[in-house]
């Protein structure tokens, strides 16, 4: 069954991982540095303008936000590493993100967002290592691809791929919420991951 993004709706916001209800459906999560364009990319995927609120100040999200699309849940996780925030505020994402990913949930896919215009950060690498440790499937989306010309974009994709070599054979998609570049590819990869997650759950008929 294909994901019908016309059904996309906000469900709830949770300030602590322990407040998040038990996992009932495949979950697709989005994580990345503050100001990476996460909300804009999610809105583009949902085909909505402002379902996912874009904060006026980067790094201000302090919660785990759940959205639902039919039988799939989408999770907007706090951004990390915004330099203008205090160290305490910068570190506030860690217990939320790690607390969420440490739970026993139906993780279908994590979409890790990286700004194509900048070098990968140590926090990006740490996030990759954490996802691998938790055995959570993930892909890389290089956001704001419309900001670079074709040659510069190709070079930067290569550079970031080398910097993020720890990601191994993870799929990489340059994307833009403005030009829609890569959005259909991301939707397709999400669909594939959700289908795999569905097939991994035994049906009632198969249980004796």
Secondary structure, DSSP 8 states (H G I E B T S, - for coil): ----GGG-EEEEEESSGGGS----SEEEEEEEBTTS-HHHHHHHHHT-SSSS---SSTT---SEEEEEETTEEEEE---B--TTS-HHHHTHHHHHHHHHHTS---EEEEEEEEETTS---HHHHHHHHHHHHTT--EEEEEE-GGGS-HHHHHHHHHHHHHHTGGGTT--EEE--TTT-TTHHHHHHHHHHHHHHHHHHS--GGG--
